[in-house]
Amino acid sequence: MKAICFYFQIHQPFRLKRYRFFDIGNSHYYYDDFANDDIITRIAHRSYIPAAESLLRMIKETNGKFRCAISITGLALEQCEQYVPEFVDILKKLADTGNVEFLAETYSHSLSSLIDPEEFRDEVKLHSAKIKEVFGVTPKVFRNTELIYSDEIAPQILDMGFKGAVTDGAKHILGWKSPNYVYSAASAPKLKLLLKNSKLSDDIAFRFSNTEWDAYPLTADKYIDWIANTPAEEQIINLFMNLETFGELQARESGIFQFLEALPRFAAERGIDFWTPSEAIQKLKSVGELSVPFPISWADEARDTSAWLGNMLQNEAFRKLYGISERVRLCEDRPLRQDWARLQASDHFFYMSTKHMADGDVHSHFSPYETPYQAFTNYMNVLADFIVRVEEQYPLSIENEELNALLTTIRNQAREIETLNKEVNTMRLNAEHYNEEHANRKAAVETSEKPAAKKPRKSCSTSKAADTDAPVVKRGRKPSKKE
């Protein structure tokens, strides 16, 4: 028996407005409401809603045999509730079928698992409570932000009560092994791991409408044949992708919705089932332990965390943000806690990436900023104001040496951010000046290397004498009086 686990991710961060240095201390509202409304509404009507309606039809037409999982962040739910509540209603219908499993994750799609175990636990707890509140179900399987996972994170996941986790089948971790099995965590053997099949997932998410792809066009029967022809002992195929693959990344005109809805029919013909993650963990035994000493993810070619923490800018912002986490957890101010969650979204760090080639194209495609330096400066301006607000919650008059020392650090951080912003602007101006000088030198070299243009030979009609009113003097005689 072979089965498919389909996972659909829904994540939208809150877009920050252009927040200038002079706004610090004067304005505490950081969001571009128009952009947030426009983005989530556009994607919902082009992708989320029709895709969710397709899933409902697939469940109905197969009499419940089609099953899948949805992973939606707390921030995405907040925006959907505010701007497109009709989509939330469809998600509730999917939950009511019992055929759709909602996964647990961090509330704000954050990177807290890499630095702050307490914040990580709080975020997961907050997210599970939100899923229970909205859909009436309690998540049983966990997927971390961007499928981030490591041996250090595994015991924390198990300790939070989850029996299974979803992560990426990264080649540098698997080696010769296949992702189409259930594994157990080397650092927490009771935790089962479901690994994304990157090749088969990306065939849909990225290559489906690529006319230059050697497998184009991809049809449902061809795709199911690929799955059916995997070795018989490989029992589980985990397909993980963004829900916006359908209708947004792959346009409706490409036939992506018809492809999706045709999959169950061809799967049934080949004896392939659809399972939820919980069913896969319950029905299949682990074939062995999997060790992941360094964090992996499903992002970029490296499949590590360099998409968010790969340069000095990203690490500086990351360190400053989580340097105040203990103080924020003591605050009871609701708007401040709300801003804390929104500032943790991993996308803010993603926009600061300075990668090049194919990875760089992906980062620039999703970023609302012209450059990663602009993304960094804008975020740090917002963070500086946020740090000031945290400090105001607990003035230095509190008699606690440790607390006073921490608050002093926070105050210094705000000054450091201002200095760093100036340094980044200087770097940017120097880079622009260098590029301009380089272009000028290149143009000068190209001009000097060109052969000089030959002067046209002068004819009688173009002689200097012809260009003047002076009389023409013939050789060998003096000019006559008439001349």
Disulfide bonds with the S-S distance in Angstrom:
none
